[in-house]
């Protein structure tokens, strides 16, 4: 079955440590997105990519980095510069061929906790 | 700029009663509108969308939403609530002619259906 796989489901980060969240899709979707979810704040856009080797900052990109070397993969690195990284992280994708007609397909999320 | 407002953080309804979850939006031009549902520690699942056409949109699990252009609203409704409908609901918007720019999400409304 086609879908988006996020791993790991739970992740613990020590102070000053970089961690990478994985997002893989087999839907042949062009565009991929990373959102951060905090209680009462909804979903906030971190980064998005509409094509391989290209990505754009979202509303809260500081302290995060991404890469898009393959169409199927869009990993998110939470760097030590992100001072409050504890949150639920969601990856999503959408076809690019008919812009706007489609909503997103979401992964199941990664819960990151600073210890 | 695009924005979405979900004015209620929490909606409580008795099982079997009709439910409404409110959403208002702001975009330049015509909107694409979406509703998603999220169960605990999971990604968002697509419920329904409005692009053009009939103002009453029917979606998954018996939900429907009514597009009202004059009131810039897209309220989610269901005639008879089930306990299993208890979840977090998100409204999202994107302008019709904005290419593949990201969806903007509301902060979410938690629906609690009481038996």
Interface residues (C-beta under 8 A of the other chain):
Chain A: X4 X6 X30 X31 X33 X35 X40 X41 X42 X43 X45 X48 X50 X58 X88 X90 X92 X94 X96 X99 X100 X101 X103 X104 X105 X106 X107 X108 X109 X111
Chain B: X9 X32 X34 X36 X41 X42 X43 X44 X45 X46 X49 X51 X90 X92 X94 X96 X97 X98 X99 X100 X102 X103 X105 X106 X107 X108
